[in-house]
């Protein structure tokens, strides 16, 4: 249940079209229902509060745990996202839930995926930019969060500053975006360049891509934290999920206050 559905429910009660008993039963089966087990306690209210149901980090769970959580999530009607799915988990889940949306590059599984939207949807969108092809996993994770949150997005890969003309080719798309996620490893310079050319908030993601002195992403992280470009917020190393979520929340607020939210 999202905010729009809850408003409709309350309106039906107020108009006398729905009894309080039926409304209560509806709520019990929606955001306020309890769904727990030996090792899980799923938060179904989170979608109402924050726009996306509880996201499951699969990487640190056993195959059996992920399977049980997936069984429960598969029974719902809202988008349910799993991140950092391992190869072993993928094999089981793809056989059991062939109808789900799988992105092996992004290591994600998504139940009840909304239709993918881009800038042609005439909605505010997130621009996802990566410095190099080696950042593709993080880019795909970011894109899948946008899909799960029903947010339009555009992806542009391999446009790092070692070939600045590749970035400048996309200036219009970047400047028309309402939020931007920039992914870079190595020296982590791309967010500073983008931050100086765009007015939208920039969410930078350092990746662990690079040689010895990159210290598995620490060099890129420190470079982004020390950026002289204003308006840049930095996520943790390889944490595309958090940056994507923050960018999507910007879009949700824009849509909310412009009455475009569906």
C-alpha positions as CSV (number, residue, x, y, z in Angstrom):
1,X,0.0,0.0,0.0
2,X,1.3,3.4,-0.9
3,X,0.2,6.9,0.1
4,X,-2.3,7.3,-2.8
5,X,-3.9,3.9,-1.9
6,X,-4.2,4.8,1.8
7,X,-5.8,8.2,1.0
8,X,-8.4,6.4,-1.2
9,X,-9.1,3.9,1.6
10,X,-9.7,6.7,4.1
11,X,-11.8,8.7,1.6
12,X,-14.0,5.6,1.1
13,X,-14.5,5.3,4.9
14,X,-15.3,9.0,5.2
15,X,-17.8,8.8,2.3
16,X,-19.5,5.8,3.8
17,X,-18.5,3.5,0.9
18,X,-16.4,1.3,3.1
19,X,-17.0,0.1,6.7
20,X,-14.4,0.7,9.4
21,X,-14.2,-3.1,9.8
22,X,-13.4,-3.6,6.2
23,X,-10.9,-0.8,6.3
24,X,-9.2,-2.3,9.3
25,X,-8.9,-5.7,7.6
26,X,-7.5,-3.9,4.6
27,X,-4.8,-2.2,6.7
28,X,-4.0,-5.5,8.5
29,X,-3.3,-7.1,5.2
30,X,-1.3,-4.1,4.0
31,X,1.3,-1.9,5.6
32,X,0.5,-2.9,9.2
33,X,0.5,-6.6,8.8
34,X,3.1,-8.6,10.7
35,X,5.3,-11.0,8.7
36,X,8.0,-12.5,10.8
37,X,9.8,-15.8,11.3
38,X,12.8,-17.3,13.0
39,X,15.2,-14.9,11.3
40,X,13.1,-12.3,9.6
41,X,10.7,-9.5,10.5
42,X,9.7,-7.8,7.2
43,X,8.7,-4.2,7.4
44,X,5.7,-3.8,5.1
45,X,5.0,-0.3,6.4
46,X,8.2,1.0,4.8
47,X,6.7,1.5,1.4
48,X,4.1,3.8,2.8
49,X,6.7,5.8,4.7
50,X,9.5,5.9,2.2
51,X,8.2,4.9,-1.3
52,X,9.9,1.5,-1.5
53,X,9.3,-1.7,0.4
54,X,12.1,-3.1,2.6
55,X,15.1,-4.0,0.4
56,X,16.7,-7.3,1.0
57,X,20.5,-7.5,1.1
58,X,21.0,-11.1,-0.1
59,X,24.8,-11.3,-0.1
60,X,25.2,-11.9,3.7
61,X,22.3,-14.4,3.9
62,X,22.2,-18.2,3.2
63,X,20.5,-19.5,0.1
64,X,17.8,-21.0,2.4
65,X,17.2,-17.6,4.1
66,X,16.9,-15.8,0.8
67,X,14.6,-18.4,-0.6
68,X,12.2,-18.1,2.4
69,X,12.2,-14.3,2.2
70,X,11.6,-14.5,-1.6
71,X,8.7,-16.8,-1.0
72,X,7.0,-14.2,1.2
73,X,7.8,-11.3,-1.0
74,X,6.6,-13.1,-4.1
75,X,3.1,-13.1,-2.5
76,X,2.9,-9.3,-2.4
77,X,1.7,-7.0,-5.2
78,X,4.3,-4.2,-4.7
79,X,7.8,-4.0,-6.0
80,X,10.2,-6.0,-3.8
81,X,14.0,-5.6,-4.4
82,X,16.8,-8.0,-3.5
83,X,20.4,-6.6,-3.9
84,X,23.8,-8.2,-4.0
85,X,22.4,-11.6,-5.0
86,X,25.1,-14.2,-5.2
87,X,25.6,-16.7,-8.1
88,X,24.4,-19.6,-6.0
89,X,21.3,-17.6,-5.0
90,X,20.6,-16.6,-8.6
91,X,20.5,-20.2,-9.8
92,X,17.9,-21.1,-7.2
93,X,15.8,-18.0,-7.5
94,X,15.7,-18.0,-11.3
95,X,14.4,-21.5,-11.4
96,X,11.8,-20.9,-8.8
97,X,10.7,-17.4,-9.8
98,X,11.1,-17.1,-13.6
99,X,8.5,-14.3,-13.7
100,X,10.7,-12.0,-11.6
101,X,13.1,-9.4,-13.1
102,X,16.7,-10.5,-12.8
103,X,19.8,-8.3,-13.4
104,X,22.9,-10.4,-13.0
105,X,25.2,-7.5,-13.8
106,X,23.6,-5.5,-11.1
107,X,23.2,-8.5,-8.9
108,X,19.5,-7.8,-8.2
109,X,16.2,-9.5,-8.2
110,X,12.9,-7.5,-8.4
111,X,9.4,-8.8,-7.9
112,X,6.5,-6.9,-9.5
113,X,8.8,-4.6,-11.5
114,X,7.1,-1.4,-12.8
115,X,7.6,-0.4,-16.4
116,X,11.0,1.1,-17.1
117,X,10.8,4.8,-17.8
118,X,13.4,7.3,-19.2
119,X,13.5,11.0,-20.0
120,X,11.0,10.6,-22.8
121,X,8.3,9.9,-20.2
122,X,8.1,13.7,-19.5
123,X,8.7,13.0,-15.8
124,X,11.7,14.3,-13.8
125,X,14.5,11.8,-14.1
126,X,17.8,10.6,-12.6
127,X,20.9,10.7,-14.8
128,X,23.3,7.8,-14.0
129,X,26.8,8.5,-15.2
130,X,29.9,6.2,-15.0
131,X,33.5,7.0,-15.6
132,X,34.4,3.6,-17.0
133,X,33.0,0.3,-18.2
134,X,34.5,-1.4,-15.1
135,X,31.9,0.5,-13.0
136,X,29.0,-1.3,-14.8
137,X,27.9,-3.4,-11.8
138,X,27.3,-0.4,-9.6
139,X,25.6,1.4,-12.5
140,X,23.2,-1.5,-13.0
141,X,22.4,-1.7,-9.3
142,X,21.5,2.0,-9.4
143,X,19.3,1.6,-12.4
144,X,17.4,-1.3,-10.8
145,X,16.7,0.9,-7.7
146,X,15.2,3.5,-10.1
147,X,13.1,0.8,-11.7
148,X,11.9,-0.5,-8.3
149,X,10.9,3.0,-7.2
150,X,9.1,3.7,-10.5
151,X,11.5,6.6,-11.3
152,X,12.6,7.6,-14.9
153,X,16.3,7.4,-15.5
154,X,19.0,7.7,-18.2
155,X,22.3,5.8,-18.2
156,X,25.5,6.9,-19.8
157,X,28.5,4.6,-19.4
158,X,32.2,5.1,-19.9
159,X,32.3,8.9,-20.1
160,X,35.2,9.6,-17.7
161,X,37.4,12.7,-17.9
162,X,40.2,10.9,-19.6
163,X,38.2,11.7,-22.7
164,X,36.2,14.8,-21.7
165,X,34.5,15.0,-25.1
166,X,32.6,11.8,-24.2
167,X,31.0,13.6,-21.3
168,X,30.3,16.9,-23.1
169,X,28.3,15.0,-25.7
170,X,25.6,14.5,-23.0
171,X,25.5,18.0,-21.5
172,X,21.8,18.6,-22.4
173,X,20.7,15.3,-20.8
174,X,22.8,16.0,-17.7
175,X,21.6,19.5,-17.3
176,X,17.9,18.5,-17.7
177,X,18.1,15.8,-15.0
178,X,16.5,16.5,-11.6
179,X,19.1,14.3,-9.8
180,X,22.4,12.8,-10.8
181,X,24.3,9.8,-9.7
182,X,28.0,9.7,-10.7
183,X,30.0,6.5,-10.4
184,X,33.8,6.5,-10.6
185,X,36.9,4.6,-9.5
186,X,40.5,5.5,-10.0
187,X,41.0,9.1,-9.0
188,X,37.3,9.7,-8.7
189,X,37.3,13.0,-10.6
190,X,34.1,12.7,-12.6
191,X,31.7,14.0,-9.9
192,X,33.6,17.2,-9.6
193,X,33.3,17.9,-13.3
194,X,29.6,17.0,-13.4
195,X,29.0,19.0,-10.2
196,X,30.4,22.1,-11.9
197,X,28.2,21.8,-15.0
198,X,24.8,20.8,-13.5
199,X,22.3,22.5,-11.1
200,X,20.8,19.2,-9.8
201,X,22.0,17.5,-6.7
202,X,24.8,15.1,-7.4
203,X,25.2,11.8,-5.5
204,X,28.7,10.4,-6.0
205,X,29.6,6.8,-5.7
206,X,33.3,5.8,-5.4
207,X,34.1,2.3,-6.7
208,X,36.8,-0.1,-5.8
209,X,38.1,0.0,-9.4
210,X,41.8,1.0,-9.8
211,X,45.4,0.0,-9.2
212,X,47.3,-0.3,-6.0
213,X,47.3,3.3,-4.9
214,X,43.6,3.5,-5.3
215,X,43.4,1.4,-2.1
216,X,40.2,-0.4,-3.3
217,X,38.2,2.8,-3.7
218,X,39.6,4.9,-0.7
219,X,41.4,7.2,-3.1
220,X,38.3,7.9,-5.1
221,X,36.2,8.3,-1.9
222,X,38.6,10.9,-0.4
223,X,38.8,12.8,-3.7
224,X,35.0,13.0,-3.9
225,X,34.8,14.1,-0.3
226,X,37.3,16.9,-1.0
227,X,35.6,18.0,-4.2
228,X,35.5,21.8,-4.7
229,X,32.2,21.5,-6.7
230,X,29.2,22.4,-4.5
231,X,26.2,20.2,-3.9
232,X,28.0,16.8,-4.1
233,X,27.0,14.1,-1.6
234,X,29.2,11.0,-1.4
235,X,28.0,7.5,-0.8
236,X,30.2,4.6,0.6
237,X,32.5,2.7,-1.7
238,X,30.5,0.6,-4.3
239,X,27.3,1.6,-2.5
240,X,25.1,2.3,-5.6
241,X,22.0,1.4,-3.7
242,X,22.2,4.3,-1.2
243,X,23.0,6.9,-3.8
244,X,20.2,5.7,-6.1
245,X,17.7,5.7,-3.3
246,X,18.6,9.3,-2.3
247,X,18.4,10.4,-5.9
248,X,15.0,8.7,-6.3
249,X,13.7,10.4,-3.1
250,X,14.6,13.8,-4.7
251,X,12.4,12.8,-7.7
252,X,9.6,11.6,-5.5
253,X,9.5,15.0,-3.7
254,X,9.5,16.9,-7.0
255,X,6.6,14.8,-8.2
256,X,4.7,15.1,-5.0
257,X,4.8,18.9,-5.0
258,X,4.1,19.2,-8.7
259,X,1.1,16.9,-8.4
260,X,2.6,14.5,-10.9
261,X,2.9,11.5,-8.6
262,X,0.7,8.7,-9.8
